[in-house]
Each structure stands twice: as C-alpha cells, then as structure tokens.
Amino acid sequence: MNDRLVVPLIPRAFFALDDIPRIVLTPTFEIEGRQVFVNPFELTPVPISRLGEEVASLAHDEDARRRIQKALDEAMSPY
C-alpha cells in the first residue's frame, strides 16, 4: 500500500496541563526534547509521498507501542 496511518503528536506546550486529560487516550512522549501527546481521534491515512523525513521513531520502544495501541483501542471501542 502507498499510504501510512498517521496519528498526530500534539505539543503539550499548546495546552495548559489541566486541559489535557491524563488518561489512556492521550499517552505522552518526549520527541526531540519536547513533550507531546497522541491525539487518536485524528488518525488518518496519508500517502507516503506526502510524508517528510522521519524525525523520530517509537517503533522499538515496547512501552510506547503498548500505550499507543491502548489509546487506539480505547478510541475505537464501542463503549
């Protein structure tokens, strides 16, 4: 396939800490020294040709992969 599923990473600095629920849906990570959180509700396919250079990867971080998967599972849950 020529697309990748992309989930936005939002800088925490854009929001007051109290505005970001600390729940399974918004796991946080540090990317290039900046705190970011996952926004699973904006998951979307993007053509590979539109993606820029890789900035960072959490692919080898099992804890990160588990937390992202849990956030996506919660977002897709019918409950």
Residue pairs with C-beta under 8 A, 6 or more apart in sequence:
2 47
2 48
2 49
3 45
3 46
3 47
3 48
4 45
4 46
4 48
4 51
5 43
5 44
5 45
5 46
6 43
6 44
6 45
6 46
6 51
7 38
7 39
7 40
7 42
7 43
7 68
7 72
8 38
8 39
8 42
9 29
9 31
9 36
9 37
9 38
9 39
10 36
10 37
10 38
10 39
11 34
11 35
11 36
12 20
12 28
12 34
12 35
12 36
12 37
13 34
13 35
20 26
20 37
24 67
24 70
24 71
24 74
25 38
25 40
25 71
25 74
25 75
26 37
26 38
26 39
26 71
27 37
27 38
27 64
27 67
27 68
27 70
27 71
28 35
28 36
28 37
28 38
29 35
29 36
29 37
29 38
29 58
29 64
30 36
31 55
31 56
32 55
32 56
38 68
38 71
40 71
40 72
40 74
40 75
41 75
43 72
43 75
58 64
58 65
58 68
59 65
